[in-house]
Every structure is written in C-alpha cells, then in structure tokens.
Amino acid sequence: MKKLLLPLIIAFTACSSPKEDTAGSTNATIEGCGTVHTVTSTDDTSDMDVYMDFDPEDLTIAVGDCVNFVMSNTHNAVEVSQETYENRSGPALDGGFSVGYGETGSVYFGEAGTHYYVCEPHIYMDMVGTITVE
C-alpha cells in the first residue's frame, strides 16, 4: 500500500505550488508537470453567467500536464462520472479529484481521456466542466 501511495503523494506535491511566470500567465511550469493550466471560479454575482461557470469550462491538455483549480468561497470542483455530468445529478467519482470551497489545488493528469467535474451545489445550474487529456 505504501508503494502505491508514495508516487501519488509525490505527484500531488510536485503540482501543489505553481509558480507564475513573469508575464502573469495562467500557465506555468512546475517540476513534475508538463504545463500547468488554471481553472477558476468567481464569487462576483454581478454577472450570473460568469458566476455559474468555470473559466475555462472545457479544457484540452497534454498527458503529463497539471490543472490548478482556484476555487472561490462559494464553489468547489469535484470529479464525477460521465453519466453524472450528463444527467446533472449523482455522486462524486470514487477516487476522483476534489478541490473544496475557497481552496486551490493542483491535479496531475497522466493518462489520455476525458474527465468530468462539477460544482456540487450548482450542478443543476449547469456549473460543469471537462478536461480532455490528449
């Protein structure tokens, strides 16, 4: 069990503290990750279309990249199955990623595929996103 957890801890630690480049880009380089992409949410309710959305909502990245989720106080990002994503209801994906309300967390993507995620309290308002890893 320890042999299985150590690589996961190392991958999470390598992606846990991104460094912004001098241009202020949302993509940065972190040791252990290809490119670090950023997904954000906002608490600004002056524009409900922006408030109820991830930015970007759909992201395509390369195998070995990380996504840094920067969540505002009223939103989270929880990985779900494709069925939950499409039905806009259901539980979190067992073993999937989760970034809590007001938290920042990086997730390493080491295999090709599509990952579906939602803001749990706002899934019914279509606050959903995808990450396609190629």
Secondary structure as UniProt FT lines:
FT   HELIX           2..14
FT   TURN            22..23
FT   TURN            31..32
FT   STRAND          36..40
FT   TURN            45..46
FT   HELIX           48..51
FT   STRAND          58..61
FT   TURN            63..64
FT   STRAND          66..70
FT   TURN            73..74
FT   STRAND          77..80
FT   HELIX           82..87
FT   TURN            94..95
FT   STRAND          98..99
FT   TURN            101..102
FT   STRAND          104..108
FT   STRAND          113..118
FT   HELIX           120..125
FT   STRAND          128..133
//
